[in-house]
Amino acid sequence: MNGLELLTRMKADARCRALPVILQTACVGREEMIEGMRAGAYYYLTKPVDADVLLNVVRTAAADRSDTRKLQSHLDRGIKSLGLLQQATFTLRTIEEARNLGTVLALACPDPDAAVVGITELLVNAVEHGNLAITYDEKSVLHARGEWESEISRRLTMPQYATRSAEVRFERNGGEIRFTIRDAGDGFDWKQYWDIDPRRAFDTHGRGILMARHLTFSTLEYRGCGNEVVAIVRNG
């Protein structure tokens, strides 16, 4: 089998589903890149490979995997009785609260290891891009300077953002679990992040929605101006 066939088989195995895969190819066309991303390669390199780009992509993949492992390790400390949760509403303001709540809500899902990635991505997006109005380009600059966390802390104290919170509604109905996440921001053009854009293939962020769609949720729907998202996990 070729590389994409191998990748598809890996991603069909629960043990390998969350492993970061870097796809290296001589093909640079948009369709080829999208095909690779949809198969589960969220990191992309084209030949010939530039050493600095290679190191940057590997660092990004390793950091993302480390964050995922930390989230998944927290699941083992959870309370399994959360599987009995039928309906609840939560509010959050900070990135730490988003990650903690993502871990808790994942425990109520049939596959917590897969659920924690997508849920946490959506909650973090609601805080940083929604409530705190950090744009994609601003985050790119902040990442490059190592100032993302400090900027988050700074904006949380600013008058225009200090009172903002995100709301999460959890509902279990028969064979599905529904998450409705709404932030207090002005929304965003979610369509440009729905599928991978080759122009952003080498960026150090911007894969959250794509990963949530393919790793966690059965369906994902943005509503209105983009400040509300409904995500559904179905059993089986």
C-alpha positions, -999 to +999 in steps of 0.1 A: +000+000+000+010+036-005+015+062+022-021+074+023-034+039+025-011+032+055-021+065+071-058+056+067-053+023+083-034+039+112-061+064+118-087+036+119-069+020+148-078+036+182-043+031+194-028+053+166-057+078+160-041+107+180-005+101+169+008+131+149+018+122+114+040+144+092+034+138+055+064+144+033+058+144-005+069+159-037+033+168-046+025+204-038-009+207-053-039+218-032-059+186-038-030+164-028-025+184+004-061+183+013-063+146+006-034+140+031-049+163+057-083+146+055-065+112+059-051+125+092-018+141+084-022+175+101+015+184+095+029+187+060+063+188+044+072+191+007+104+180-010+131+192-010+128+198+028+143+229+043+160+221+076+145+250+095+110+241+083+115+205+092+126+213+127+097+237+132+071+212+120+086+184+142+086+207+172+050+217+166+039+181+162+058+170+193+044+198+214+008+191+202+013+154+210+026+163+245-004+185+252-027+157+241-010+131+263-013+154+293-050+159+286-055+122+282-036+114+314-060+135+334-088+113+322-075+084+344-081+106+374-117+113+365-149+102+381-165+075+359-199+084+373-199+113+349-213+088+325-246+093+344-247+131+336-277+140+316-278+178+313-256+206+326-245+242+319-210+255+326-193+288+322-156+295+318-132+324+313-096+312+312-075+287+291-069+267+323-106+264+329-112+254+293-087+226+296-100+214+330-136+214+317-126+197+285-112+168+306-143+166+327-167+166+298-147+140+279-153+116+308-190+117+300-183+105+264-181+069+252-144+074+241-128+099+265-094+097+249-108+108+215-133+133+230-108+153+251-089+166+221-119+180+202-138+193+232-107+211+246-099+226+212-134+242+209-133+255+245-099+270+241-110+286+208-140+301+226-117+318+251-088+330+229-104+337+196-139+344+209-139+362+242-103+377+239-105+385+202-070+371+194-070+367+156-052+339+137-025+363+125-020+377+160-016+342+174+010+334+148+031+363+159+026+356+196+037+320+190+068+331+172+077+354+200+068+330+228+043+355+241+009+337+237+004+329+273+014+363+286-010+380+261-038+357+272-032+368+308-030+405+298-063+405+279-081+387+307-075+418+328-085+444+301-119+461+308-134+451+274-127+414+280-126+410+318-164+403+322-167+380+292-173+343+297-182+313+275-211+290+281-212+253+275-244+233+275-242+195+278-271+173+269-274+136+267-303+123+246-305+086+238-275+076+217-259+110+214-243+137+234-246+173+223-223+202+233-234+237+226-206+262+231-212+300+229-187+328+235-192+365+239-171+375+209-181+390+175-177+356+157-153+347+129-153+332+094-151+295+104-154+283+068-118+291+061-107+267+089-132+239+081-107+222+057-069+226+056-056+255+036-023+247+019-012+282+026-014+274+064+000+239+062+033+249+078+018+271+105+022+262+142-015+264+149-049+265+131-057+227+131-082+227+160-114+227+141-101+201+116-090+179+144-122+183+163-142+173+132-122+142+124-110+129+158-140+136+181-173+146+168-199+129+146-212+163+135-199+198+140-220+229+131-212+266+135-242+289+138-248+326+132-217+347+131-195+318+143-197+325+181-218+294+186-209+258+177-229+226+182-209+194+184-224+160+186-209+127+197-229+096+188-225+061+203-212+035+180 
